[in-house]
Amino acid sequence: MAEYLVQSMLCVAPFRKDSCLTDSFRSVVRQPVEPAALLVSQALRRLILDGAVLLFFLIHLQVFVSIPVKLNGGPVPGLGIVWAFGSILGLGLALTRPLRTAALGVLAFPFVTLCLWAYVSSTWSADPIDTLRASTFMTCSLIGACAIAAHLNWEEILARLTVAIGSLMVLSVGLALVVPSIGQMQGDVLAGAWSGVWGEKQAMGMYAALLILASLALALCHRKYWPCLFLVPLSLLAIIGTTGKTAILMSFMGIAVLITGWLVQRDLRIAIVTLWTSIVVGSATLYGLTQGKEAVFRLLGRKPDFTGRTEVWREVEYVASKKPTTGYGFHGVWEDQTSIDGPYQWIADGTGFFPQNAHSSWLDVTLQLGTPGVILLTACMGLAWLAALVRLRHGGPGALFSISALATLTMISFTESILVSSMDMPWMLVMLIAAKTMEEIFIPLSRGSPRPYPNRDNVQRPNRR
């Protein structure tokens, strides 16, 4: 008995199954292996998720379509596979967190209803197949936006958005300076204006303005993101290179709204003063735009007809008035440029040229989806704005980006067709902002950081008395 006790104390029974040496050896071997495998698995899943989100953003930035078109000098067949792959990505992201994604879809019900109305419009569309295809792409874009909101917090979203747009902006500025035949627009009217990897200078200017807001909001998250602030002067240089006045207005408005929101988050008294100051300044600006618009246009170097847009708006309103209830179907107007008696030909005959869109998101929706479509778009934008305003006081940098991005996109939506698109970054960003802010309001954050080491039943912990 004494000999057995001595052997047990000295752990000299290596071949007994229940010996202390075997248990300690098994514990030493097993403890480093399981956590390492767990960490590798988590890192691999995170890498796949980050890659999918970045690719999803890049597809919505349309870089995989615009670059081949620019290099080819015209349309390239087979590029529709890009939108199909983007749809697969959106569905794949949703399947990894299906319940939370579905919950966010319920919270963003106006966007879901708008997608359903787009599907219904295929019954009277001139090209029902194209309408169904575009409606599917827009629905998958909404699903992907809800999935990203379910997976990532605002800091992670801003980081990946900044990487996606920032890398393209660096490439665009480099192309404009080094390879002007690709990075600059060619032609008689807009020759020399920077367009970068995109087909039009307006796109480069708009994304440069959004990149400024994303970089500033990301820098407010943590000091480790301060190096990304170099993208702010780079974006300003890109905006100057595009020679676009709209991008300048977007940048000024976005920065002003972001600073205003930052002041609101500082202190309640500062918030009240800032709120009243914003109301006074906004009212004065609105009065100046309505009563002294000629002086404003002269200051901006613009014509009162918005560079020919008023002619397009007049014809679009006339054509839309022929079908005010239903419209002509989602993507059923601008894609059908061959029909002699189609709505596009009526617009082209009235304007004397061939516009590519209505140059107004609201008129475009009226033309395609009728009055119900405009009501649904108003509900979608109202939901996004309301959720962003509710989260502004305590939402941190994510709320600052949300409110400033919505301000810039809302402003440009009256002169450009950027909303209710099949798979485009501005509309996807609106859906992402709405989904994420609604999640923060109605679904408390309950996800904790994963435990790096699992619990060990065979490890005895001392009793504390």
N, C-alpha and C positions, 0 to 999 in steps of 0.2 A: 504494500500500500504506500509506504514511504517512498519507494523507488518510483512508483507511478506518479506521485505528486512532484517529485524532483524533475522527472522527465517532462511533465506538463509545464512546470515553471520555466524550464530551460528551453522549451520548444524543440526537443530533439526527437520527435516522432514524425519524420517527414513522410512516411508512407501510410499513415493512418488517415482515413478520409475526413475524420472530424478533428484532426490535430490543429493546433494554433498556427503552426508554420504554414500548413496548406491554406488556411483561411487568410493569413496575412499576405501570403504570396498572391493568392487569387485577388485580394483586395488591391494590392499594389499594381497588379497588371491591369485590372479592370477599371480602376479609377481614371488613369490618364486616357484610356482608349475611348470610353464612352463619351466624355465631354468633347474630345477632339472631333469625333464623328458627328456629334450633335452640332458643334459650331460650324463644321464644314458644310453640313446639310443646310443649316440656316443661311450661311453665306452664299451657297449656291442658289437657294431659292430667292434670296434678295437680289442676286445678280441677274437672274432671269426676269424678275419683276421689274427691276430698273431698266433693263434692256427693252422689255416690252413697252413700258411707259414712254421711254425716249423715242422708240420707233413709232409709237402711236402719235406722239406729238409731231414728229417729222413728217409723217404722212399727212396730217392735217395742215401742216405748213406748205404742203403741195410741192415740196422740193423735188420729189421723185418724178413729178410730171413736168414741172417748169424747166428743169435743166435739160432733159432730153429734147424738149420742144425748142429750146433756145439753140442747142447744138445742131439740131436738124434743120432749123430755119422754118419750121412748120409742124403741123400735127404728126404725131408718131403713132402708128397703129399698135394696139395691144396694151396701152397704158391703163386701161380699165382694170387690169389685174391689181394695180396699186390699191384702188378703193376696195376691191374684194379682200385683199390681204388686211387692210385696215379694219374691215368689218370682222374678220376672223380674230384679229387681235382684241378688239373690243369685247367680243363674246368670250374669248379665252380668259381675259381678265375678270369678267363677271363670274365665270364658272368657278374661279378659285375662292370667291366669297359671295356665293349666290344669295344668301338670305339678306345680308346687309345691303347688297346692290339692289335687290328687289325692294327693300324698305325705302331706300333713297329714291327709287323710281316712283313709289307711291307718294312720297313727300313732294316730288317734282311733277305732280300729276298734270299741270298745264302743258308741260313739254310732251308728255306722253299723249295727251289728247291732240296736240298739234300734229304729232307724227301719225296718229290714226286718221286725222282729217286729210293729211297728205295722201295716205293710202286710198281713202274714199274718193279723192279727186281723180283717181285713175279711171273711174267709170265714165267720166265725161271728157277726159283728156284726149287731145289729138294724137298723142303717142302714149298709150297706156303702159306699154312695156317700159319705156324710159321713165315714166312716172313711178311705177312700182320699184324700179331699180334705185332711183334717187331716194325714194321714201325709205327703202331698206337701208341704204347707206346712212341716212340721217338718223334712223332708229338705232343702228349699231353704234353710231357716234355718241348718241345719248347714253346707251348702255355702257360704253367704254368710259364716258365721263363719270357716271355713277360708280363704276367699279374703281376708278382711280381715287375718287373721293372716299370710297370705303376702305381702300388699302393704305393711303398715305395721309399724313397730316400736312398742314399748310407749309411748314418749313421744307418738307420733302418735295411737295409739289412745286414750290417756287424754285428749289434747287434744280430739279430736272427741267423745268420750263426755261430757266435761265441758261442751262447748258445747251438745250435744243436751239433756242433762238440765238443765243450768243455765238455758238459755233457757226451758224449760218451767216450771222452778221459779220463776223471776222472774215469769212470766206467771201462774202459779197463785197466788202470794202476792198479786199485784196484784188478781186476780179475787176472792180471798177478802176483801180489805179494801175494794175499791171496788164490786164487783158481787157481793154475797153470795148473790143468788138463783142465780148460776151457780157461784161459787167455794166455796160452802158446801153441805153436805148438807141436804136438806129432809126432814122427816118428824117423827114423834113421838119416836123413840128416839135418833137421832144428829143431830138438828137442831142446826145451828151448827158442827159439826165441819168443818174445812177439807178439801176434796177437790180443789180447783183444777181443772185441766183433765181430771182423771180422774173416773171414776164413783164410786169409793169412797175413803174416807179412808186405808184400809190401803195402797193403791197410792201415794198421795202421800207417806205416811210412809216406805215402803220405798225409794222413789226418792230421797227426801231423805237417808236414811242412806247410800245408795250414792254420792250426789253428794258427801257429806262425804269419803268415802274417796278418790274419784277426784280431788277438788280437792287434798287433802293429798298424795297420791302425785304429782300433776302438779307441785305446787310444789316437791317434792323433786328434780324433774328439772333445773330451771334457774331462775335468779332471774327471768327474764322472765315466768314464770308466776305470780309472787307476787300480782299483782292478782286472780287468780281465788280467792284465799283469802276474799274477801268473801262467797263462796257458802257458806262454813261457817256463819257466824252466821245467814245467810238460811235455810239448811236447818234449823238448830236452831229458828228461829222457826216454820218450816213444821211441824216435828214437834210443837212445843207446840200449834200451832193445830189439828192433827188429833186432839188428845186421845188419842192411841194410845200405850199402854204398850209394845207390841211394837216400835214404831219407836225408842223410847228405848233399849230393851235392845239392838236392832240397832246403834244408834249407839255405845253404850258398848262393846259387844263388838268392833265393827269398829275403833274407835280403839285399844282396848287391844291387839288383835292386831297392828295396824299399828305401834304403838310398840314392842311386843315384837320384831317382825321387824326394825325399824330398829335396835334394840339388838343383835340377833344379827348384823347386818351390820357393826357397828362394829369388834368385836375378838373373837378366839376366846375369850378368858377371859370377856368380857362375855357372849358367846353361851352358854357353859356355865352361868354363873350364872343367866342369864335362862331357860334351858331348865329347870333344876331349880326355879326359882321358879314358872314357869308350871305345872309338874307339880303342885307343892304347892297352889298357888292353885286350879287346876282340880279337883284331888281334893277340896279343902275345899268348893268350890262344888257339886260333884256330890253330896257327902254332905249338904250343907244342903238341896239341892233334893229329895233322896229322903227324908231323915229329918225335916226341918223344913219341909215344903212348905206346911203351913198358915200358919206365920208368914211365909213368903215371899209367899204369896198375899195375906195381910193387908197386908203392906208395899207390895205393888204395887196394892192396891185391886182385886184380881181375885177371882173365885169359883173354888173348886177344880174346877168343871166346865168351865173355860175358856170361859165365856160360852156355854154350851149346846153346845160342840163335842163333849163326851164322848157326848152322845146320838147325834149324827151318826156318830161313830166306832164306837159299838156297833152301830148298824144297818148301817153300811157293812161292818164285819167279818162280820156275819151273812150279808149278801147275797153278799159275796165268797167266803165259805166254800162256797157252792153250786156255784161254778165256780172252784176253786182253781188249776187247771192253765192254763186259757185266758183266764179273765176274760170280760167281756161286749163286748170290742172297743174299740179306741181311739176316744174321743169317741162311744161308743155308749151311754152311760148318761145323762149330764146333758143331752144334746141331745134325747133322746127322752122328753119329758115328757107325751106324749099317750096312750101305750099303757097300757091298763088293767092288764095283767099284766106290765108291764116292770119292770126292777130299780129304776128311779127311783120308781115308785109304791110299791114295797115299802119303800124308805127313807123316803119322805114319810109313809106310814102309821105307821111305827114311831116317827118323831120328832114327829109332830103338826104339822109345818110343812114348807115347801118349800125345802130347802137348794139352793144353786147349785153346790156342789162338796163334796168330802169334808172340806175344811178340814185336809187332810194330804196332802202329795205322795206319801208312801209308801203310804198306804191307797188313794189315788186310783189309783195305778199297779196295786196289787193288784186293785182292782175292775175295771179296764179291761183289763189285760194279764196278769193272773194272776201266779203265782209266778215264771215265767221273766222277766216284765217287771221284777219287784222285783230279781231277781238281776242283770239287765242294768243297772238304775239304780244299784245298789250298785257295780257294776264301773265305770260312768261316773264317779260321784262319787269312787270310790277312785283312778281314774286321774288325775283333776283334782287331787285332794289330794296324791297322791304326786309328781306333776310339780311342783306349786307348792312343796312342801317341799324337793325336790331343788334347785330354783332359788333358794330363799330366801337362802342365804348370799351368793351372788354375783349375784343377779338384779336388784339395784337397785330403783328405785321400782315397776317393773312387777311384780316378785315380791311387794312389799309390798301392792300393790293386790290381786293375785291371792289371796293367803292371807287377807287381811282380808275381801274380798268373798265368798270361799267360806265363811268362818266365819259371816258374817251370813246368807247364803242357806241354809246348812245348818241353822242354828238355826231360821229361820222356816219351813223346809220341813216341820217336824213339826206346825205349826199352820195352815199355809196351803198351798193347792195351786198351787205356783209352778213345779214341775219337770215335765219331759216335757210341754210344751205345744206347740201347733202353731206359733205365731209370737208369742212373748212375750219381753220383755227378760231376765228372770232366767235362763231356760233357755238362751237364746242367749248370755248372758254366761258361763255355765258352759262351754258348748261353745267359746266364744272363748278363755277362759282355758286350757282343756285343749289346744286346738290350738296356741296361741302358746307355751305353756311346753314342749310336746313338740317344737315346732320348734327352740326354743333349745337343747334337750338333744341332739337327734339330728341336726339339720341346722345346721352351722356357718354363721354369717353371712358370706357371701362377696360380698354386693352392695356395690360401692363407689359413691361419688358420681359422677355423670356428668361427663365432661370438657366444660367450657363451650366449648372451641375444638377443632375436629378437627385431626388431624395434617396438615401441609402438606408435600407432596413437593417443591414448587418453591422452598421456602425453604432456602437453604444455610446450614448452621450451621458456625461456625469449628471447625477441628480443634484439639483440645487435646492438646498433646504434653508 
